[in-house]
Amino acid sequence: WLNAQQFTKQALLLSQGINAPEITYLWQWQLGRISKAQNNIEAAILAYSEAIKTLTAISGDLAVNPELQFSFQESVEPVYRELVSLLLTPDAEGKISQGNLSQARGVMESLKVAELNNFFKDDCLEVKPVNIDEIDPQAAVIYPVILPNRLGVILRLPQTPLKYYETPVNAATVEQTALELRRTLVIRSRRRFYKPAQTLYEWLVKPAESELQQAQIKTLVFALDGGLRNIPISSLYDGENFLLQKYAIALTPG
């Protein structure tokens, strides 16, 4: 690993020297993966963060310049998701810092902007963050994050530090469950949608039930990820009621 790390740093210096950011981010990404393999999580997070900074700086060129367009799912999206996975890894005491939670949320929102720019092939989005407390002081924001071996959820309650919970379920299972709900809702009289609707409720909402009640939350705002964006989230089912019967529901890209 030491040789690989040394050669990667040399390559990184060369790409920076010739001002080739479309190559630079790849070496930064590789440096992050090497640091992760060495179990140096702090260095890995730093390298991944630098790679995303580089990607952000060239986002306009990636969107409009055919010579710089990459396969988004293979060469861009993994950088974001691998960084989020590192940020959402508990420390030796089993905790995740507020700084890491906040950064993970920010990285996921940056990914969504990058996805839209890539889709429209244009650097077209001007992002203006708004504090949800200013819009609705009784709203909670739920950020699901689909990772390879777990489904993480970042919870934002009014005037409260970020909270986090996760379910040990792989990405393929999450995507398949969302697809099953979408398919079975077409013929509701068969009631086959109850099972996937309840499964998704248990993953996304149930772990936060007590905190939502204590905070007297009236509205749930979802910033959905992956295949979860293709389902009517209000149809989630707790075994007795649908989510829409318990809360007002809102959706936002981030």
C-alpha positions in Angstrom: 0.0 0.0 0.0 2.9 2.4 0.7 4.2 2.1 -2.8 0.7 2.6 -4.3 0.2 5.6 -2.0 3.5 7.1 -3.0 2.9 6.7 -6.8 -0.6 8.1 -6.5 0.7 11.2 -4.7 3.3 11.7 -7.5 0.6 11.3 -10.2 -1.6 13.7 -8.3 1.1 16.3 -8.3 1.7 15.9 -12.0 -2.0 16.3 -12.8 -2.3 19.4 -10.7 0.9 20.7 -12.3 -0.6 20.5 -15.8 -4.0 21.8 -14.6 -6.0 18.7 -15.5 -8.8 18.5 -12.9 -10.6 15.8 -14.8 -7.6 13.6 -14.0 -6.8 15.1 -10.6 -10.1 14.0 -9.0 -9.4 10.4 -10.0 -6.0 10.4 -8.2 -7.6 12.1 -5.2 -10.3 9.4 -5.2 -7.7 6.6 -5.5 -5.7 8.2 -2.6 -8.9 8.1 -0.5 -9.4 4.4 -1.3 -5.8 3.6 -0.4 -6.1 5.4 2.9 -9.4 3.6 3.6 -7.7 0.3 3.0 -5.0 1.3 5.5 -7.8 2.0 8.0 -6.7 5.7 8.0 -10.3 7.0 8.0 -9.4 10.7 8.7 -6.9 10.8 5.7 -9.5 8.9 3.5 -12.2 11.5 4.3 -9.8 14.3 3.5 -8.8 12.8 0.1 -12.4 12.1 -0.8 -13.5 15.6 0.2 -10.8 17.1 -2.1 -12.0 14.9 -5.0 -15.5 16.2 -4.6 -14.2 19.8 -4.4 -12.4 19.1 -7.7 -15.6 17.6 -9.3 -17.6 20.6 -8.1 -15.2 23.0 -9.7 -15.5 21.3 -13.1 -19.2 20.5 -12.9 -20.0 23.0 -15.6 -17.5 21.5 -18.0 -18.7 17.9 -17.2 -22.2 18.9 -18.0 -21.6 20.6 -21.4 -18.3 19.4 -22.7 -18.6 16.1 -24.5 -14.9 15.5 -24.2 -15.1 15.6 -20.4 -18.3 13.7 -19.9 -17.9 10.5 -17.9 -20.2 7.7 -17.0 -21.9 9.4 -14.1 -22.8 6.1 -12.3 -19.4 4.6 -12.6 -17.0 7.6 -12.4 -18.7 10.3 -10.4 -21.5 9.0 -8.2 -19.3 6.5 -6.3 -17.0 9.2 -5.1 -19.9 10.9 -3.3 -21.4 7.7 -1.9 -18.1 6.3 -0.7 -17.4 9.5 1.2 -20.8 9.4 2.8 -20.2 5.8 3.8 -17.0 6.9 5.6 -18.6 9.8 7.3 -21.4 7.6 8.6 -19.0 5.0 10.1 -19.1 5.1 13.9 -15.9 5.9 15.7 -14.2 3.6 18.4 -16.9 4.7 20.9 -19.7 3.8 18.4 -20.6 7.4 17.8 -20.9 9.7 14.7 -20.0 13.3 15.3 -22.3 16.2 14.4 -19.7 17.4 12.0 -19.7 14.1 10.1 -23.5 14.0 10.0 -23.7 17.5 8.7 -21.0 16.9 6.1 -22.7 13.6 5.0 -25.9 15.5 4.5 -24.1 18.2 2.5 -22.4 15.6 0.3 -25.7 13.9 -0.5 -27.2 17.2 -1.5 -24.2 18.0 -3.7 -24.7 14.6 -5.3 -28.3 15.5 -6.1 -27.3 18.7 -7.7 -24.6 16.9 -9.7 -27.2 14.3 -10.8 -29.6 17.0 -12.1 -26.8 18.8 -13.9 -25.7 15.6 -15.5 -29.3 14.7 -16.5 -29.9 18.1 -18.2 -26.4 18.2 -19.6 -26.2 21.8 -18.3 -24.8 23.5 -15.2 -28.3 24.9 -14.6 -28.9 24.8 -10.9 -28.5 27.8 -8.5 -28.9 26.3 -5.1 -30.2 28.5 -2.3 -30.4 26.7 1.0 -33.3 27.6 3.3 -33.6 26.6 7.0 -36.6 24.4 7.4 -37.4 25.9 10.8 -38.1 29.2 9.0 -40.8 27.5 6.9 -42.4 25.1 9.4 -41.3 24.9 13.0 -43.2 21.6 13.4 -41.5 19.9 10.4 -38.8 17.1 10.5 -36.6 16.3 7.6 -35.7 12.7 6.8 -32.7 12.0 4.6 -32.4 8.4 3.6 -29.0 7.4 2.3 -28.7 4.1 0.3 -25.3 2.6 0.9 -24.0 -0.8 -0.4 -24.6 -2.7 2.9 -26.9 -0.5 4.9 -29.7 2.0 4.7 -28.8 5.1 6.7 -31.2 7.8 7.7 -30.3 11.3 8.9 -33.1 12.9 10.9 -33.4 16.7 11.3 -35.7 17.8 14.1 -36.4 21.5 14.8 -33.8 23.2 17.0 -32.1 19.9 17.6 -28.8 18.3 16.7 -28.9 15.9 13.8 -29.7 12.3 14.6 -28.8 9.1 12.8 -30.1 5.5 12.6 -29.6 2.7 10.1 -30.8 -0.7 9.1 -28.4 -3.5 8.0 -30.0 -4.1 4.6 -28.1 -3.9 1.3 -28.8 -1.5 -1.5 -30.3 -4.1 -3.9 -32.9 -5.1 -1.3 -33.9 -1.5 -0.7 -34.2 -0.9 -4.4 -36.2 -4.1 -4.9 -38.6 -3.3 -2.0 -39.3 0.2 -3.4 -39.9 -1.4 -6.9 -42.2 -3.9 -5.3 -44.3 -1.2 -3.7 -44.5 0.7 -6.9 -45.7 -2.3 -8.8 -48.2 -3.7 -6.3 -49.8 -0.3 -5.8 -51.2 -0.4 -9.4 -53.9 -2.9 -8.3 -54.6 -1.8 -4.7 -57.5 -4.2 -4.3 -55.1 -7.1 -4.1 -53.5 -5.6 -0.9 -50.1 -6.9 -2.0 -48.6 -3.4 -1.4 -49.1 -3.7 2.4 -45.9 -5.8 3.0 -43.4 -3.5 1.1 -45.1 -0.4 2.4 -44.7 -1.7 6.0 -41.1 -2.8 5.4 -40.2 0.7 4.2 -42.0 2.3 7.1 -40.0 0.2 9.5 -36.7 1.2 7.9 -37.4 4.9 7.3 -39.8 6.1 10.0 -40.3 3.6 12.9 -36.9 4.2 14.5 -37.7 7.9 14.9 -41.3 7.5 16.1 -40.8 8.4 19.7 -38.7 11.5 18.9 -41.2 12.7 16.3 -43.9 12.5 18.9 -41.9 14.2 21.6 -41.1 17.0 19.2 -44.8 17.3 18.3 -43.9 17.0 14.6 -46.8 17.6 12.2 -45.0 17.5 8.8 -42.4 15.0 7.5 -40.2 16.4 4.7 -38.4 13.6 2.7 -35.2 14.2 0.7 -35.3 10.8 -1.0 -32.5 8.8 -2.5 -32.2 6.3 -5.4 -35.3 4.2 -6.1 -37.1 5.6 -3.1 -37.8 8.7 -5.3 -40.1 6.6 -7.5 -42.6 5.7 -4.8 -45.5 7.7 -3.2 -43.9 8.0 0.2 -47.2 8.8 1.8 -48.3 5.2 1.2 -45.9 3.8 3.9 -47.8 1.7 6.4 -47.3 1.1 10.1 -49.6 -1.9 10.3 -52.7 0.3 11.1 -52.4 3.6 9.3 -50.7 5.0 6.3 -48.1 7.7 6.8 -50.4 10.3 5.2 -53.0 9.7 8.0 -50.4 10.6 10.6 -48.4 13.5 9.1 -48.5 16.1 6.4 -46.0 14.9 3.7 -43.6 17.0 1.7 -40.8 16.1 -0.8 -37.7 18.1 -1.6 -34.6 17.4 -3.7 -32.5 18.5 -0.7 
